[in-house]
Amino acid sequence: MRRTVTATDIERFTEISGDRNPLHYDLDAARASRFGEIVVQGGITSAILNAVVAEQLPGPDTVFPNVNWNFTAPVRPGDTITAVGLRSPTFVATSPLLRCAPR
C-alpha cells in the first residue's frame, strides 16, 4: 500500500489530533530545527499501517492490540510512504509483522 503525503494530510491530521507542533506547519520553525524543513506527523506515517492491517493482513474485522513504532527517518510533504506487510514464521498467522518506510 502506497500513499503520497500532502500538506492537506497535515492540516487534516492536525485538526483531528490536535498535534500543533510547529515542525509540521511552520516553515521557519522547521528550518531552524534539526530536520531543516517541514516534517509530517508520525501519526500520518503510521496510519497507513492501520489500512494494511484492516484491508490486507489479515483483513476486515482485524485489530491490533499493541504497536511499537520506530521512526527511522523523517517523512516530508510530497514523500510517498509504502507499507509492506510480512508474515513472519515467529508470529502466529493472526499477528503479521508490518514495516512502513518512506520511499
C-alpha positions as CSV (number, residue, x, y, z in Angstrom):
1,M,0.0,0.0,0.0
2,R,1.4,3.4,-1.0
3,R,0.4,7.0,-0.3
4,T,1.9,10.3,-1.1
5,V,1.6,12.6,1.9
6,T,0.3,16.1,1.2
7,A,0.0,19.4,3.0
8,T,-3.7,18.8,3.2
9,D,-3.0,15.5,5.1
10,I,-1.0,17.5,7.6
11,E,-3.8,20.0,8.0
12,R,-6.5,17.3,8.5
13,F,-4.4,15.3,10.9
14,T,-3.7,18.5,12.9
15,E,-7.4,19.2,13.2
16,I,-8.2,15.6,14.2
17,S,-5.3,15.0,16.6
18,G,-4.6,18.5,18.0
19,D,-0.9,17.9,17.2
20,R,0.1,21.5,16.5
21,N,3.9,21.1,16.8
22,P,5.3,23.9,14.6
23,L,7.6,21.4,12.9
24,H,4.6,20.2,11.0
25,Y,3.4,23.6,9.5
26,D,5.7,26.5,10.3
27,L,8.5,26.6,7.7
28,D,10.7,29.0,9.7
29,A,10.5,26.8,12.9
30,A,11.1,23.7,10.9
31,R,14.1,25.2,9.1
32,A,15.6,26.2,12.5
33,S,15.2,22.6,13.7
34,R,17.5,19.7,13.2
35,F,15.1,18.5,10.4
36,G,15.6,21.6,8.3
37,E,12.2,21.5,6.8
38,I,8.5,20.5,7.4
39,V,8.1,17.1,8.9
40,V,4.9,15.0,8.7
41,Q,3.3,13.9,12.0
42,G,4.2,10.3,12.9
43,G,0.5,9.5,13.1
44,I,0.1,10.1,9.4
45,T,3.0,7.9,8.7
46,S,1.8,5.1,10.9
47,A,-1.9,5.4,9.8
48,I,-1.1,3.6,6.6
49,L,-0.3,0.5,8.7
50,N,-3.8,0.6,10.0
51,A,-5.1,0.4,6.5
52,V,-2.8,-2.6,5.7
53,V,-4.0,-4.5,8.7
54,A,-7.7,-3.7,8.1
55,E,-7.6,-4.3,4.3
56,Q,-4.8,-6.8,3.6
57,L,-3.3,-8.6,6.6
58,P,-5.3,-10.4,7.6
59,G,-8.2,-8.1,6.5
60,P,-11.6,-6.8,7.7
61,D,-12.6,-7.3,11.4
62,T,-8.9,-7.2,12.3
63,V,-7.5,-5.0,15.0
64,F,-4.0,-5.0,16.6
65,P,-3.9,-4.7,20.4
66,N,-0.5,-3.0,20.6
67,V,2.1,-1.4,18.4
68,N,5.8,-0.5,18.6
69,W,6.8,2.3,16.2
70,N,10.4,3.1,15.2
71,F,10.6,6.2,13.1
72,T,14.0,5.9,11.4
73,A,13.7,8.9,9.0
74,P,11.5,12.0,8.8
75,V,8.7,12.0,6.3
76,R,8.1,15.2,4.4
77,P,5.2,16.6,2.4
78,G,5.4,15.1,-1.1
79,D,7.1,11.9,0.1
80,T,5.5,8.6,-0.8
81,I,5.2,6.2,2.1
82,T,4.9,2.4,1.5
83,A,3.6,-0.1,4.0
84,V,4.6,-3.7,3.4
85,G,3.0,-6.5,5.4
86,L,5.1,-9.6,6.0
87,R,4.1,-12.7,7.8
88,S,6.9,-13.9,10.0
89,P,7.3,-17.6,10.9
90,T,8.0,-16.5,14.5
91,F,4.4,-15.0,14.8
92,V,1.1,-16.7,14.7
93,A,-0.9,-16.2,11.5
94,T,-3.1,-13.6,13.1
95,S,-0.1,-11.5,14.1
96,P,1.7,-10.2,10.9
97,L,4.9,-8.3,11.1
98,L,4.4,-4.9,9.4
99,R,7.0,-2.4,8.3
100,C,6.5,1.1,6.9
101,A,9.2,3.2,5.3
102,P,9.3,6.4,3.3
103,R,10.5,6.0,-0.3
